């Protein structure tokens, strides 16, 4: 059983620290690709990436006096997809799935260039399928409840971000993140599906009333 002690320490730290509290909102594009193996363990070649939207929001907390190290807790809504074919059996495949995620991460300021701040971000998210379809030729299948899709997916991400202040309380940021999923398969199905995603996003960081933070 997973221990919740690290998470509790994060909550306590956030609660006791009254400075450096911020909210963030973001949106952007997921360029996703799937790594799929059928029940015989054969990979499906010729899978092509597709672009779909993602959204996120959450809380950011500085954890050092210089405000160069941050913890983040947030929620996300991610859409992923892929298309492909298997020429040997004349099949066409398409996936279109949506996941709701809860994530925690860390941000590290790398350097500043005048008003521009460059950050490195890393996070881990637990994502849950809330909608999904698989199309094989002209047949559409609902994926909710299917073992290879319906388990919890752990998504590990890392990326870079550039932020620029647009007022005393708000900063604009743009960023790039690459992520890979770890899918815990269950049930009798031997099918396996893992996701890779490149995220290109834009968003805002907003100081809370008691946060006297410069960007």
C-alpha positions in Angstrom: 0.0 0.0 0.0 1.3 3.4 -0.9 2.3 5.6 2.0 0.6 9.1 2.2 3.2 10.5 4.6 5.1 12.5 1.9 1.9 14.0 0.7 0.9 15.0 4.3 4.3 16.7 4.8 3.6 18.8 1.6 0.2 19.8 2.9 1.6 20.8 6.3 4.4 22.8 4.7 1.9 24.6 2.4 -0.4 25.4 5.3 2.3 26.8 7.6 4.0 28.9 5.0 2.2 32.2 4.4 4.4 33.8 1.8 4.9 32.9 -1.9 1.5 31.5 -2.5 0.3 31.6 -6.1 -2.3 30.2 -8.4 -1.7 29.1 -12.0 -3.9 28.3 -15.0 -2.8 27.0 -18.3 -3.9 25.6 -21.6 -2.2 24.2 -24.6 -1.7 21.4 -27.1 -0.9 17.7 -26.4 1.0 16.1 -29.3 0.5 12.4 -28.2 1.7 9.1 -29.5 0.8 5.6 -28.3 2.9 2.5 -27.8 0.5 -0.4 -28.3 1.0 -4.2 -28.1 -1.9 -6.6 -28.9 -2.8 -9.7 -26.8 -0.1 -11.7 -28.7 2.6 -9.2 -27.7 3.0 -7.7 -31.2 3.5 -4.0 -31.4 1.4 -2.0 -33.8 3.5 -0.1 -36.3 2.6 3.0 -38.3 1.0 4.8 -35.4 0.8 8.5 -36.0 0.7 11.3 -33.4 -2.3 13.6 -33.1 -2.8 17.0 -31.5 -5.4 17.6 -28.9 -6.1 20.2 -26.2 -5.2 20.1 -22.5 -6.1 22.3 -19.5 -4.6 22.7 -16.0 -4.9 24.7 -12.9 -3.5 24.6 -9.4 -1.5 26.0 -6.5 2.2 27.0 -6.4 4.1 27.6 -3.2 7.7 28.9 -2.8 9.7 26.8 -0.3 12.9 28.9 0.1 13.6 32.5 0.9 15.1 33.3 -2.5 11.9 32.0 -4.2 13.9 29.9 -6.6 12.3 26.5 -5.6 8.6 25.8 -5.8 6.1 23.0 -5.0 3.0 22.7 -7.2 -0.3 20.9 -6.6 -2.9 20.9 -9.3 -5.5 19.2 -11.5 -5.5 18.7 -15.3 -7.7 17.6 -18.1 -5.8 15.9 -20.9 -6.9 14.7 -24.3 -4.8 12.2 -26.1 -5.1 10.5 -29.5 -3.4 8.5 -32.2 -4.2 7.0 -35.6 -2.7 4.1 -37.4 -3.1 1.1 -39.6 -2.1 -2.5 -39.9 -1.6 -3.2 -43.6 -1.4 -7.0 -43.3 -5.0 -7.2 -42.2 -6.2 -4.0 -43.8 -7.3 -2.4 -40.5 -7.5 1.3 -39.6 -7.2 2.3 -35.9 -8.0 5.5 -34.1 -7.9 6.4 -30.4 -9.5 9.4 -28.8 -9.3 9.5 -25.0 -9.7 12.0 -22.2 -8.1 11.8 -18.7 -8.7 13.8 -15.5 -5.5 14.1 -13.5 -4.2 15.1 -10.0 -0.5 16.1 -10.0 2.3 17.2 -7.8 5.6 18.7 -8.9 8.6 20.8 -8.3 9.9 23.9 -10.1 13.4 25.2 -10.1 14.5 28.6 -11.3 17.5 28.1 -13.6 18.4 31.7 -14.4 17.0 35.2 -15.0 17.5 37.4 -18.0 16.2 40.9 -17.1 12.4 40.4 -16.6 12.4 36.9 -18.0 12.6 33.9 -15.7 13.6 30.4 -16.9 12.3 27.4 -15.0 12.8 23.7 -15.0 9.7 21.7 -13.9 9.1 18.1 -13.1 5.9 16.4 -12.0 4.1 13.1 -11.5 0.4 12.8 -12.1 -2.3 10.2 -11.4 -4.7 10.2 -14.3 -8.1 8.6 -14.7 -10.0 7.8 -17.9 -13.3 9.6 -18.1 -14.0 9.3 -21.8 -12.6 7.3 -24.6 -13.3 5.6 -27.9 -11.4 3.3 -30.2 -12.3 3.1 -33.9 -11.4 0.0 -35.8 -12.3 0.5 -39.5 -15.9 1.7 -39.2 -16.6 0.2 -35.7 -16.4 2.5 -32.6 -15.8 0.9 -29.2 -16.3 2.6 -25.8 -13.0 2.2 -23.8 -14.4 3.2 -20.4 -14.2 0.0 -18.3 -11.7 -1.8 -20.5 -8.7 -3.1 -18.4 -5.9 -1.7 -20.6 -7.5 1.8 -20.4 -9.4 2.0 -17.2 -6.6 1.6 -14.7 -4.8 4.5 -13.1 -2.1 5.9 -15.3 1.0 7.5 -13.7 2.4 10.2 -15.9 5.9 11.5 -15.4 6.7 14.8 -16.9 9.7 17.2 -17.2 10.1 20.4 -19.1 11.1 24.1 -19.3 9.2 27.2 -18.8 9.7 30.9 -19.5 7.7 33.5 -17.5 7.3 37.3 -17.9 5.6 39.7 -15.5 2.7 41.6 -17.0 1.7 43.3 -13.7 2.7 43.4 -10.1 0.4 40.4 -9.4 0.4 38.4 -12.6 2.9 36.8 -14.9 2.5 35.2 -18.3 4.3 31.9 -19.0 4.9 29.6 -21.9 6.4 26.2 -21.7 7.2 22.8 -23.2 6.9 19.5 -21.3 7.6 15.9 -22.3 5.9 13.1 -20.5 5.5 9.3 -20.5 2.9 7.2 -18.9 3.2 4.0 -16.8 0.0 1.9 -17.2 -0.7 -0.8 -14.6 -2.6 -3.4 -16.6 -5.0 -5.7 -14.9 -7.7 -8.3 -15.8 -7.3 -11.1 -18.3 -6.3 -8.8 -21.3 -2.7 -9.0 -22.4 -3.0 -5.8 -24.4 -0.7 -3.0 -23.3 -0.9 0.7 -24.1 1.5 3.4 -23.0 1.3 7.1 -23.9 3.9 9.7 -24.8 3.0 13.4 -24.9 4.7 16.6 -25.9 2.9 19.6 -24.3 3.1 23.1 -25.6 1.3 25.5 -23.3 0.6 29.1 -22.2 -0.8 30.3 -18.9 -0.9 32.8 -16.1 0.6 32.8 -12.6 -1.4 34.9 -10.1 -0.3 36.1 -6.7 -2.7 35.4 -3.8 -3.5 38.4 -1.6 -0.8 37.6 1.0 1.8 36.9 -1.6 4.3 39.8 -2.1 6.2 38.1 -4.8 8.2 39.6 -7.7 8.4 37.6 -10.9 
